[in-house]
Amino acid sequence: MATEEKTPLQLWTAVDAYISEQLIPADPVLDAALAASAEAGLPQIAVSAPQGKQLHLLARLMGARRILEIGTLGGYSTIWLARALPESGRLITLEADPKHAAVAGANIARAGLSGVVDLRLGRALDTLPQVAAGSSEPFDLIFIDADKENIPHYFDWSLRLARRGTLILVDNVIRDGEVTNPASTDPRIQGVRRFNEQLFAEPRVTATTIQTVGNKGYDGFTMALVTG
C-alpha cells in the first residue's frame, strides 16, 4: 500500500514533534500553560516548543539578567525565557489584552516565577515609556512578539532600552513569504517591511533574518545585535 504523501505543514509538524520528543523533555508546567491558554480561547500562536527552547538557550548563552518581552499572550514564551535567568534576574513582559494577561499571570504563578516576572497590562506603546522611566539598567535581551504593524515603534523603544551587546529578537517576520510583496495591503506585512527598512538604515545594529518552518507554518525571526 502506498504511503499517503504529507502536505508541507504536516511534514513540518511531524518534524517539530520528533525534535520535541528527542530534545525537549515533557514539562507539566509548560504543557499546563498551553492547555490553559487553549481552554481560555486564546489564539494558538505561541512559539513552538523548539522555538521556546531556542529562546531559553539564547538567553542562557548571553548570560541575560534583564529581559524585556513585548507581547505575553498566555505566558508560554515568558516561562521559557524566565527560566533562563539567574536568581537575581528579572523579566518584564507587556500584554495589552486583559484576558491574555489573566491567563498568563496564572501560568506564570503555576511555574513559580511570579517573583521573577513583572507582568504589565496595557498597550505596549503606553507601557514602554513607563518601563523606560523606571529602568535604571538596560535590558540584555528583548523579545518582540506583538502586533506586527507596530514593530517599527517597538524596535525604536528597544534601542532606547538596550546597551551595546543587547540581543533583540523579533518573531513572525516572514508571514508565509508575503513580506516580499511591496503591494500588500496587510498592515502586518507593511509593518514588517518598515522594520526591515529601519534595520537597513540603523548603524547601531547588525542583524539577520532566518526563515523557519514547523507546526506554526512558514515564518521566521530576526536577530539584531546592538553594536553601538
C-alpha positions as a printed Julia matrix, in Angstrom:
228×3 Matrix{Float64}:
  0.0    0.0    0.0
  1.33   3.42  -0.95
  2.06   5.8    1.89
 -0.09   8.91   1.77
  2.05  11.91   0.9
  2.15  14.56   3.61
  1.46  18.21   2.96
  4.36  20.55   3.81
  2.63  21.63   7.04
  2.03  18.02   8.07
  5.69  17.21   7.45
  6.93  20.29   9.33
  4.6   19.45  12.24
  5.84  15.86  12.33
  9.46  17.05  12.42
  8.67  19.51  15.23
  7.07  16.68  17.18
 10.12  14.47  16.59
 12.53  17.21  17.7
 10.45  17.86  20.8
 10.36  14.15  21.7
 14.11  13.78  21.25
 15.45  17.02  22.73
 12.81  18.62  24.93
 11.67  16.56  27.93
  7.99  16.6   28.85
  7.26  19.53  31.12
  3.97  19.6   33.05
  4.24  23.34  33.71
  4.69  24.28  30.07
  2.03  21.77  28.98
 -0.37  23.26  31.52
  0.33  26.76  30.21
 -0.6   25.71  26.68
 -3.68  23.82  27.89
 -4.9   26.75  29.97
 -4.4   29.12  27.04
 -6.37  26.83  24.73
 -9.15  26.36  27.29
 -9.47  30.14  27.67
 -9.79  30.53  23.9
 -6.52  32.4   23.38
 -5.17  32.38  19.82
 -2.96  29.34  19.24
  0.01  31.43  18.16
  2.51  30.85  20.96
  6.01  29.87  19.94
  6.55  26.15  19.41
  8.46  24.05  21.94
 11.67  24.08  19.82
 11.35  27.85  19.43
 10.78  28.29  23.15
 13.85  26.19  23.89
 15.82  28.32  21.43
 14.79  31.49  23.28
 15.84  29.85  26.54
 19.23  28.82  25.18
 19.92  32.24  23.66
 19.16  33.92  26.98
 21.47  31.5   28.76
 24.24  31.9   26.2
 24.1   35.65  26.72
 24.07  35.36  30.49
 20.99  37.58  30.41
 19.98  39.13  33.74
 17.3   41.5   32.46
 14.82  40.53  29.74
 12.0   42.53  28.16
  9.19  40.74  26.34
  6.71  42.72  24.24
  3.63  40.52  23.83
  2.9   37.97  26.57
 -0.12  36.06  25.22
 -0.53  33.11  27.64
  2.97  33.32  29.09
  4.44  30.25  27.35
  7.47  32.06  25.92
  7.67  34.07  29.14
  8.24  30.9   31.14
 10.92  29.67  28.74
 12.77  32.99  28.99
 12.34  33.49  32.74
 13.73  30.04  33.46
 16.98  31.11  31.79
 17.56  33.91  34.3
 19.81  33.7   37.35
 18.27  34.08  40.82
 18.8   37.84  40.69
 17.33  38.13  37.19
 14.19  39.99  36.18
 11.82  39.76  33.23
  9.29  42.45  32.33
  6.54  41.32  29.95
  3.93  43.59  28.38
  0.43  42.47  27.37
 -2.41  44.61  26.02
 -5.31  42.16  26.4
 -6.72  41.76  29.95
 -7.9   38.18  29.25
 -4.49  37.16  27.92
 -2.79  38.8   30.89
 -5.02  36.96  33.38
 -4.23  33.58  31.8
 -0.53  34.44  31.6
 -0.45  35.55  35.22
 -1.91  32.24  36.37
  0.51  30.29  34.17
  3.48  32.26  35.46
  2.37  31.73  39.07
  1.96  27.98  38.46
  5.53  27.94  37.14
  6.75  29.51  40.4
  8.01  32.59  38.56
  5.85  35.37  39.98
  8.84  36.72  41.87
 10.88  36.9   38.69
  8.33  38.1   36.14
  6.76  41.56  36.17
  3.62  41.32  34.01
  2.31  44.73  32.98
 -1.14  45.23  31.46
 -1.68  47.86  28.79
 -0.81  48.75  25.23
  2.93  48.41  24.84
  3.21  51.87  23.32
  1.71  53.18  26.57
  3.67  50.98  28.97
  7.08  51.2   27.27
  7.59  54.84  28.37
  6.86  53.69  31.94
  9.39  50.88  31.57
 11.96  53.38  30.32
 11.25  55.8   33.17
 11.62  53.07  35.78
 14.64  51.26  34.34
 17.98  52.03  35.9
 19.71  49.38  33.78
 19.36  48.4   30.12
 17.96  45.04  29.07
 20.23  42.25  27.91
 17.65  40.55  25.69
 14.44  41.9   24.18
 11.83  39.66  22.53
  9.22  41.35  20.33
  6.2   39.14  19.6
  3.25  41.52  19.43
  1.16  43.25  16.75
  3.29  43.4   13.65
  2.12  46.79  12.41
  3.81  48.41  15.4
  7.12  46.53  15.19
  8.94  49.69  13.99
  7.8   51.53  17.13
  8.7   48.6   19.37
 12.13  48.45  17.78
 12.68  52.17  18.41
 11.85  51.66  22.08
 14.03  48.56  22.22
 17.03  50.55  21.09
 16.38  53.12  23.82
 16.24  50.34  26.41
 19.27  48.44  25.11
 23.03  48.58  25.55
 25.9   47.54  23.38
 25.63  43.75  23.27
 21.84  43.57  23.74
 20.14  41.0   21.53
 16.77  41.99  20.04
 14.63  39.14  18.68
 11.55  39.77  16.54
  9.14  36.93  15.72
  6.83  36.38  12.73
  8.68  38.46  10.15
  8.25  36.26   7.04
  4.47  35.78   7.09
  4.28  32.92   4.55
  6.64  34.84   2.3
  4.27  37.81   1.96
  6.99  40.07   3.34
  8.4   40.15  -0.21
  5.19  41.74  -1.56
  5.53  45.55  -1.57
  1.93  45.91  -2.76
  0.44  44.03   0.21
 -2.48  45.83   1.86
 -1.98  43.86   5.08
 -0.79  46.3    7.78
  1.17  43.48   9.43
  3.18  42.93   6.26
  3.81  46.63   5.84
  4.88  46.85   9.49
  7.49  44.15   8.95
  8.67  45.8    5.74
  9.1   49.16   7.52
 11.03  47.35  10.23
 13.39  45.88   7.64
 13.96  49.35   6.22
 14.79  50.51   9.75
 17.32  47.73  10.16
 18.97  48.53   6.85
 19.4   52.19   7.85
 20.31  51.65  11.53
 24.1   51.83  12.09
 23.84  50.72  15.74
 22.83  47.13  14.97
 23.94  44.17  12.9
 21.12  41.81  12.02
 19.91  38.82  10.08
 16.57  37.12   9.47
 16.11  33.35   9.43
 13.21  31.62   7.7
 11.54  28.89   9.75
  9.04  26.08   9.18
  7.26  23.99  11.77
  3.87  23.36  13.32
  3.25  27.12  13.14
  3.69  27.11   9.36
  6.14  29.15   7.3
  7.55  32.2    9.03
 10.81  33.47  10.5
 12.54  35.65  13.06
 15.03  38.49  13.08
 18.06  38.7   15.35
 19.54  42.16  15.82
 22.66  42.67  17.93
 23.19  46.17  19.27
 26.79  47.11  18.44
 26.88  50.81  19.12
